[in-house]
Amino acid sequence: MTQFKVEKEQERLANLTEQTAQKAQEAASLEKKIEKIQKKAVGSSGCGQDRTQACATVLQGHVGTLGV
């Protein structure tokens, strides 16, 4: 019975490790998108810049929800 519990816990930890790696990749991808948006904002007019900064803020919020 104990061996069964150990195996189940190992499976659970392996799944969590995989999920963490996926979330880290998602976070890195979102960070790159944020950087691109912010670079575009620097060269944009005032109106476009405000909209772009709002998008970057939303994306940063999503990065925070990833738990990474």
C-alpha positions as CSV (number, residue, x, y, z in Angstrom):
1,M,0.0,0.0,0.0
2,T,2.8,2.5,0.8
3,Q,4.6,1.8,-2.5
4,F,1.3,2.6,-4.3
5,K,1.1,6.0,-2.5
6,V,4.7,6.7,-3.3
7,E,4.1,6.0,-7.0
8,K,1.0,8.2,-7.1
9,E,2.9,11.0,-5.4
10,Q,5.8,10.7,-7.9
11,E,3.3,10.9,-10.8
12,R,1.7,14.0,-9.2
13,L,5.0,15.7,-8.8
14,A,6.0,14.9,-12.4
15,N,2.8,16.4,-13.6
16,L,3.3,19.5,-11.5
17,T,6.9,19.8,-12.8
18,E,5.6,19.6,-16.4
19,Q,2.9,22.2,-15.8
20,T,5.5,24.5,-14.2
21,A,7.7,24.2,-17.3
22,Q,4.8,25.0,-19.6
23,K,3.8,28.0,-17.5
24,A,7.4,29.3,-17.6
25,Q,7.4,29.0,-21.4
26,E,4.1,30.8,-21.6
27,A,5.4,33.6,-19.3
28,A,8.6,34.0,-21.4
29,S,6.4,34.2,-24.5
30,L,4.2,36.8,-23.0
31,E,7.2,38.8,-21.8
32,K,8.5,38.9,-25.4
33,K,5.1,40.1,-26.6
34,I,5.1,42.8,-23.9
35,E,8.6,44.0,-24.9
36,K,7.5,44.2,-28.6
37,I,4.4,46.2,-27.7
38,Q,6.4,48.5,-25.5
39,K,9.0,49.1,-28.2
40,K,6.2,49.9,-30.6
41,A,4.8,52.3,-28.0
42,V,8.0,54.3,-27.9
43,G,7.8,55.1,-31.6
44,S,4.0,55.6,-31.7
45,S,2.0,58.8,-31.5
46,G,0.4,59.7,-28.2
47,C,-3.0,58.0,-28.9
48,G,-1.4,54.8,-30.1
49,Q,1.0,54.7,-27.2
50,D,-1.8,54.9,-24.7
51,R,-3.6,52.0,-26.3
52,T,-0.4,50.0,-26.6
53,Q,0.5,50.6,-22.9
54,A,-3.0,49.5,-21.9
55,C,-2.4,46.2,-23.9
56,A,1.0,45.8,-22.2
57,T,-0.6,46.2,-18.8
58,V,-3.2,43.6,-19.6
59,L,-0.5,41.2,-20.8
60,Q,1.5,41.8,-17.6
61,G,-1.6,40.9,-15.7
62,H,-1.8,37.6,-17.5
63,V,1.8,36.9,-16.7
64,G,1.0,37.4,-13.0
65,T,-1.9,34.9,-13.2
66,L,0.4,32.2,-14.5
67,G,1.9,31.8,-11.1
68,V,5.4,31.9,-12.4
